[in-house]
Amino acid sequence: MNAVPPEGCDVATFGEAMLLLVADRPGPIEEAQAFHKRTAGAETNVAIGLARLGLKVAWASRLGSDSMARYLLAQMQGEGIDCSRVVCDPAQRTGFQFKGRVADGSDPPVEYHRKGSAASRMGPADVDDTWLRSARHLHATGVFPALSASSLAAACKTFEVVREAGRTISFDPNLRPTLWASPELMRHWINHLAAQAHWVLPGLEEGRFLTGESTPEAIAAYYRRLGARVVAVKLGPEGAYYDCESGSGYVPGFPVREVVDTVGAGDGFAVGVISALLEGRSVPDAVRRGAWIGARAVQVLGDTEGLPTRAELEAAGL
C-alpha cells in the first residue's frame, strides 16, 4: 500500500482497473497484428475525468504486482488520483482486456480476461470506513459489485458507510450480464444499489431492463420513487432526459463528426454530471456538460482520451 492520503477528497470510488489492449485495425480481434496499450475500468475512467477537471479524487482497488499493475498505477497517479488505498498483491493477478476496432460506429468487440483477478477478491474488509467518510461524494457503478460475491458485499458496505456519513452517492448501472449468475440477480442487486444512490445515471436500454418501463420519463420516475434526487437517462446521440426535485426535461446531444469508439461514453457523461453537481450547478447544466463530454468520448480510440481538462471545459463554456 502507498503513502497515507491527504485528509479528505472530493470523490472516492472503488473498482477494477484493467490493462486495455486496443487492436490496430478494424476486424476480428484475432486478425490484429498490434495493439495500443491503454487503461480501462468504469470507475477509473470517471476518476480520471474528474481529476482532469481539478477535483481531488481517490481510488480504492487491488492489483497484482506484475507489469500491468505497475503500468496502471503509474497512469492513475500521473492523473493526480490518490491511490493510497490500492493494494498490490504479488499472490494475485491484474485483469486485462482486448478491444477490437470498428469502422461503422457500432460497439466494438471486447474480450475480457478478469476472472479471479485481484480486484474480484476484494471484500468488506477492504473498505476503510474512516477514510471513506472523509470523502464528499462516492461514485459507484454496477461493474464492481458484479465481479464476485465478496466485491458485491464490499460495494454494499461503501453505500452504507457513505449514507450514514450524510454524503452523496452517484450510481451508473453499467450492466455486465456475463458477470452475473442470472439476469434476475443482476436486476435485483443493481436496483438495490440504485435505491440507495442520490444521483442515478442509467442508459435507456439499461433502464428498460431494470424497471420494465419503456420511456425515459417512466424510467426516471421509477428511480425517483425509490428515492433518487436526480435521475439522468442517457439517450445516446439524442442527449439525455433528466428528472429531479426542481423539474424535468430533455437536453439535446452534441454533434459528433465521426464515431470512433462508443466505449467510455457513459463514463464521460458521469464525469460531466458529477463534476457540475458538486460545483453547485443546476441539473440541466450538469446534464448538458455530461452530454458534451460523452460526445467527445466517442470520437477517440481509448476510454479516456476524450475526457477534457478544466481549460477545455471552460473554453466550451460548460
VENFENGI-V990155 format. One record per helix or strand. SS is the DSSP state (hx for helix, st for strand). FROM is the first residue (numbers start at 0). TO is the last residue. If there is no record, write none. Layout:
ss=SS from=FROM to=TO
ss=SS from=FROM to=TO
This chain:
ss=st from=8 to=13
ss=st from=17 to=26
ss=hx from=28 to=30
ss=st from=34 to=39
ss=hx from=41 to=51
ss=st from=56 to=62
ss=hx from=66 to=77
ss=st from=81 to=87
ss=st from=95 to=100
ss=st from=109 to=112
ss=hx from=118 to=120
ss=hx from=123 to=125
ss=hx from=128 to=132
ss=st from=134 to=140
ss=hx from=143 to=145
ss=hx from=148 to=163
ss=st from=167 to=171
ss=hx from=176 to=178
ss=hx from=182 to=193
ss=st from=198 to=199
ss=st from=202 to=202
ss=hx from=203 to=210
ss=hx from=215 to=225
ss=st from=229 to=233
ss=hx from=235 to=237
ss=st from=239 to=243
ss=st from=246 to=250
ss=hx from=264 to=277
ss=hx from=282 to=296
ss=hx from=309 to=314
